Amino acid sequence: MTQTSANDETAIDIEDNADNYFDITRFQDLLEKLEGSKKRQQRQKSVEGRRDIFAGGLANMMSNF
């Protein structure tokens, strides 16, 4: 019975390690994807901002006629 208890404790330790396992490579991949997504969103926001400025300027010019 003592041997079974020791094996049970080892099994619990392995399960705890599996729950606490941190894969740095996967984290880095996810972080890079997030940063890439943020950059694309910022670039899209800049493009839309320039488009709005151009449209506003064009509307002002047209209102002068």
N, C-alpha and C positions, 0 to 999 in steps of 0.2 A: 504494500500500500504506500510506503514511503516513496518508492520509485515512481509510482503513478502520480503522486502529488507533485514531485519534482518535474515530471513531464507536463503536468497540467500548468504549473507555474511558467515553464518555458513556453508553452503554447500561448499563454496569456501575454507574456512578454513580447512574443513575435507579433501577436495581434495588436498590441499597443504600439509597437514600432511601425506597423503597417498603417495605423491610423495617423501617426505623427510624421510619416514619411513626407519629405519635401523635395520635390524634383526641381532643382534649380534650372535645369535645361528647359523644361516645359514652362517654367515661370518666365525665363528670359524670352522664349518664343512668344508667349502671350503678351508680355510687356512690349516687345517690338511691334506686334500687330496693333496693340492699342495706340502706341505712339504714331504709327503710320496712319491709323484711322484719324487721329486727332489732327495730323498735318494735312490730310486730305480735306477734312472738314474746314480747317482754317483757310486753306487755299480756295475752296468753294465759296466760303463766306467773303473772301477778298474779291473774287470774281463778281459775285452778285453785288457787292458794294460798288465796284467800279461801274457795273452796268446801271445801277440805280443813279449814280452821279451823272453818267452820260445821258441817261433818259431825262433826268431833271434839267440838265443844261439844254438839251434839245427842246424840251417843252418850253423853257424860258425864251429860247430864240424864236420859236414858232409863235409865241404869244406876242412878240414884238411886231409881227406882220399884220 
